[in-house]
Amino acid sequence: MSVSELAYSIIDFLIRPQIISSGNFWIVGTSFERSRIPLDVAYPLILFWGAAYGIAVACFGIHFIFRYFMVIGIRKWVSGYLMVSIWFSIPVISGSIYAFTIHLFLNFDENLERLVRSNINFLQPLPISEMQYYGFSLYKISENSEIPEINLRNLYAVLILAGVVSFSLFTMIYFAVKVHKAIRSLTQSAENLSSIAQTLQKQLFYSLVVQTIIPMILIHFPTTVIVLASFFGKGTQFFGDFITMSISLFPLIDPLPSMIIIKPYREAIKDFLFFWRPRRAVEPDTTKFSNVISRAVMN
């Protein structure tokens, strides 16, 4: 996930994409004035920028599945060349679904161009050759008719993308609950579990809960709002600006719960920042905790 977040940040710097929401439509992309690279190169990067969201939502689910298998001690599902290859392929597949869906169903067509020309003032003077956008419009109006029709092509795309996000959200919540139950069960059944190990597991769970909430607030909720707003004709530029900011903040905020809540990480950061502090006594070793958990699960 760190690799995709780094690639996302580089692409964001190069093409400076923007999300524009207005009425029944929203668009994502860049223009000749914004992009730091030629627009011929910018379009594949825009697709990857959109696909990065699909990669991220898949990584959320895998993150919690991995934690669950590690807690209950079934490591055969998360180790070995074959299993690691399978797990790594899931974000790639999810990102590919996003990229192909955007390219096939949400490309910048004549209908979107008419909506942009009539609603987005700062894009009106630009010729189509100086814009690289994709987007969604609930309705389409042909040149020879003033009666709007449901844009089924765009609607299918949103349903596909929403299905990927919903599956990721369900996976996150489902395995977060299972991890919580597994930790409680193991804490109660492991007689030799030290108080330090119990405290560490509680900290890991609190970190897990916060890391579940963060993507829901910064990614799932804003994208849901902007899509629903377009369905009801209530899209505004505030939604576009907010989701652009929230998605950019996620890579920065996501690691913080582990760094702050889990004591060993917190102490290591303090030692790094305040290197003049005297060294503390070494705390008891808790490396045998995983063995205790495995025995408890097997019994």
N, C-alpha and C positions, 0 to 999 in steps of 0.2 A: 504493500500500500504506500510505503514511503516513496518508492520509485514513481508511482503514478502521481502522487502529490507533487513531487519535484518536477515531473514533466508538465503537469498542469500549471505550476507556477511559472515555468519558462515560457509556455505558450501564452499564458495570460500577459506576460511582459511583452512578448513579441507582437501579438495581434490586438491587444487591448480590447477584448470583446465587451459588448454591452448587451443588457437585457432590457427591451422596451416593451411595456405593457400599455394597451389602450383599448378600452371598450371590449369588443369580442375577440381581440387577437393579441398575440405577443410574438416578438421576434428576437432572435439571438444572433449576434454576428459582429462584423466590423466593417469599416469603410476605408477608402483610400486615405482619408485624412487621419484616421486613428491608427491604422496598422503601420508597424515599423518595417515590415517586409512586403514584397510584392503580393498582390491579391491572388495571383495564380497559385502561389505557395500557401496562402493563408487559408484557402478552403479546406484542404485536408487537415490542417491544424485546428480549424473550427470544429470539424467532425470529431477529432480526438478530444478536444476540449469538452464537447458534449458527452462523448463516450466515457470520459473520466468520471462523470457522475455515475454511470452504470457500473464502472469498476469499483467505485467507492461503496455503493450500496451493497454490492456482492461481498466486499471485504468485511463489512459490518457483520453480516451473517456468519461468515467463516470464522471471524474472530471469536464469536460466542460459542460456536460449535467446537472449536479447538479447545477453548477453556473448559467446556463441559467434559470432553473426553480426557483431558489431562487431570481434572479433579477426580473423576471416578476411576482413573487408573487404566483405561483401555487405550494404550498408546499405539496399538497396531494400526489404528485408523488415522493416526496423525504422524506416522513415521514410515521410513522406507521410500525408495525412489518412486515407486508406482503411485503410492498414496499422495506424496508431496506433489507429484506432477498433476494428479487429478485436482487437488485443492487449488494449485496455482492456475489451472486452466479455467476454473469457474469464473474468476473476475474477467479473464480475457473473453470468455463467451458472453458474459453480461455486457461488457463494453462493446463487443462486436454487434450485439443485438441493438444497442443504442445507436451506434454509428450507422448501421444499415437502415434502421427505421427512420432516422433523421434524413438520410440521403434519399431514400425511396419515397417517403410520405410527407416530409416536412420541408422539402426544398423550396427555394424562393421562386414562386410561380407568378403568373400574371395577376391572380387574385390578390396575393399579398402585396404585390407592387402597387396596385390601385389603392389598397387600404393605407399603405405607407405614404403614398403621394398625397392623400387627402387628410391624413391625421397627424403625421410626424413632420413638423415644420422644418427642422434642421436637415432632414433628408430629402426634402422636395427638390432642391436644386441639383442634387447629385444624379448623374446618369447611372443606369443599371450596371454598367461596366465598372463602376467605382464602388460597388457594394457587394458584400458577400454575407448573406444572411440566410437563416432558415427560421421557420416559425409555424404558428398554429392560428387558424381562423375558424371559428365555429360555423360561420356562414360564408358562402361564396355567391358572387353576383356576376353573371356573364355580361359581356359588353352590350348585348342586344336586349337585356332584360333588367328591370329594376327590382324584381322580386327575389329576395334572398332565398337560397337553398341551403340545407344542411351540408356541410363539407365533410362527406363520409371519409374521404381519403385522409384528412387530418385527424378526424375522430378515431379512426382505426389506430393511427400512430399513438395518440394519447392513451388509448386503452392498452396497447402493448407496453408502453413505458410505465404506465401506472401499475400494470401487473407485475413488472419487475420490482418496482419500489415496494408494492404491497407484500410480495413474497419475502423481500429482505426484512421488512418491518415485522412480519409474522415470525420469521426465523429468529430475529433478535430477541423479541419478547419471550418466545417459547423457550429458547435455550437459556435466557437469563433466569427465568423461573426455575428451570431444571438445575442450573448451577446453584441457585440459592438453596433448593431442597437438598441437593447432594452435599453441600457444605454443612448444612444443619445436621443431616443424618450422620455424616462422618465425624463431626465434632462430638456428637452425643455417643457414638458407638466406639470411638477410639479411646480406650482407657489410658493409654500411655501418652496421649496428646498433651503437650506442655501448654502452659498459659500463653507463652510467647507465640507458639504456633497457632493457637486459637485466635489471638489478637491479630496475627498476620492474615489469617483467612477472612476475618471480619473486615479488615482493611481492603483486601482484594475484592470482597463482595461490594463494599461501598463504592470502590473505584469502578467496578463493573456497572453499578446502577447509574452513576453519573455519566459514564461513557455511553450508556444507552440513551440517556436524556439529551446529551449534547447534539448528536446527529438529528434527533427528532425535532429539536428546536431550530437548529441552524440550517437543516436541509429538507427534511420531510415536510415540516409544517409550511415553510415559505413556498415550496414548489406546489403543494396542495392548494394554497391560497391563490397563487397566480393562475392556476388552471381553472379553479372554481370561479374566480372573478371573471375570466374570459367567457365562461359558460353563461354567466348572468349579465354580461355586458358592463361589468363594473371595474374593468382593468384600468389602473392608473400607473403613472411612471414611478410613483412611490414604491409599488410592489417590485418593479424591475430593479430599482436602485437597492432596495433592501435585500433581495435575494442575491444580487451580485456581491454585496458586502458580506452577507452571512456565509456564503459558500467560500469566500476568500478567507474568512476567519477560522473556518473549521480546522485546516491543517495546523494552525497555531494553537488552538484551544484544546484539541483532542488529546494530546499527551499530558496535559496539566493534571488531571485527576490522579493518575498513577504517580506522578512526580510529587504531588502535594499530600495525598492521602496515605500512601504506603510509606511507613516509617523508614525503612532502609534507604529508599530513594531520596526521601526528604532529608535524611541526615547526610547522605552523600553530597547532595546539592549544597547544604549548609557548609560542609567541609570544603567544598570547592570554592564557594563564594567568600567564605571567611576562613582562609587558609591559615591564618595566624592562631586559630583556636587550638587549645591543647587537645591531644588525642584522647578519646574516651576509652574506657576499658572495653575489651571485646566481649560482646554479648554471647550467650550460649548458642552453640551451633544447632540449627533446626533443619539441617539437610536431610535428616532421617524421617522428616514428616511425610514425604511422599511414600516411603515404604510402609509407614503406619497406615496411611490411607489405603494403599493397595491391599494390605492384609485385611483391613476392615471391610473393604468391598467384597473380597473373595469369600470372607466368612459370611 
